[in-house]
């Protein structure tokens, strides 16, 4: 009797997801760097607009700086997470496939519910494509545990 084993070489859908994740991580890093470079221009642009009622310029400035810092930190965190998961997925680690699915779907739902811009929508759709690729039949076999003899 033979045992059914997962393929050792990642199939096309897994490699496609790997590269989508790597590109997505690179883009998140670039966005974080651009935000850091253009930080003051963004703050100034936001302060030129109307402030919420009963908000001082100092309070608005603090809120804007906090918003930017959190966004840069999250972009870098997600970039690192995508790289880590991409390599673990390429090594047939099912936990990475599941973790990545949860993170990307949660991120997508959060942004859809909270409202977002077109760039983020495109990013989410591309990342959801990576998740979809990881559940294609050939990818499922790649992540399957060997059946006992």
N, C-alpha and C positions, 0 to 999 in steps of 0.2 A: 504494500500500500504506500502511495506517495503522499507527501504532505504538501499542502498548498502554501507557498511562501510569498511574501510581498516581494515585488521586484527590487533589486538592489540599486538600479539606476533610476533616478527620478524620471517619470514620464513627462511628456510635453506639457500637460496642464500644470503640473507641479513646477516645472521650470518657468512656465509663463507667469505663474503666481509669484515665484521667487523674484523674477526681474521686475514685475510690477511693484512689489514691495520695496525693492532696492531703489527704484526710481522715485517712488513715493517718499521714502526716507530722505533721499537726496533733495527733493523739492521742499520738504518740510524744513530741512536744514538751511536751504537757500532762503526760504521765507523768514526764518529766524534771524539770519544774518542781515537781510535787507531791513527787517524791523529794527535791529540794533543800529544799523547805519543811519536809517531815516527817522530815528526815534524822536528827535526834537521837532522835526517838521510835522510829524503826526500829532504831537502834543499841541503845537501851535495851531494847526488846522482845526483840531477839536475845540480849542479854547476860543477860536474866532466865531464859532457857532453859538446859538443860544444855550444858556446853562439851565439846568432844571431849577424849578422854583426853590427859593431859600437855600441855594448853593453858592458858596463863595468861590472865587477863582482858585484859591488855595485848595479847597476841597475837591474841586473838579480836577485840578492838576494832579493831586494825590490819587484820585480814582483812575485817571488816565494812565499814570505811571504804573499803578498796580495792575490794571488791565493788560498793559503791554508786557510787563514782567511775567505775568501768569501765562500769557499766550506764547511768549518765547520759550519759557520753561516747558510748557506742554508740547510745543512743536519739537523741541529737542528730545523730550521723553518719548514721544511717539516715534520719532525717527530711530532712536536707539531700540525701542521695542520692536519695530518693524524689521530692523536688521537682525536682531537676535532671533525673532520668530522665523524669518526667511531662511536663515541657516539651519535652524532646527527642523523646519519643514522639509528642507532639502535632504536632511538626514532621516526622514521618515518618522519624526517624533509627532505622534498624534496629539499630545497635549498642546503643542505649539499651534497646530491647526485649530484646535478648539478654542484656545485662548485668543488667538487672532480673530476668529469668528466673533466671539463675544465682544471684543474691544471694538472692532469695526462696525458691527451692527449697533452696538450701544452708541457709538459716536454718530452714526448715521441718524438714529432715532432722536438723539439729543439735538442735533442740528436741524432736523426736519421740524421738530416740535418748536424749537426756539427761534426758527427763522435763520436764514443764512444768505450768503451771496453766491453768485453763479460759479465762482472759482471753487468754493468749498463744495458745491453740489457736484461739479465735475470730478473733484478729488474723491468724494464719497463714492460716486458711481464707478470710478476706476478701481478703488479699493474693494468695493463689493464684487467687482469682476474677479479680482484675485481670490476672494473667498469662494465664489462660485466655481472657479477652476479647481479649487482644492476638494470639491465634492463631486467632480466628474467621475464616471465609473473607473477609468484607469487610475485616477488619483486615489480613489477609495481603496483599490487593491494595494496600492503602494503603502498606505497607512495601516492596512489590515494586519492583525496579529497572525502569526503562523498557526494553522490548525493543528491540534495534537494528533499524533499518529495513532 
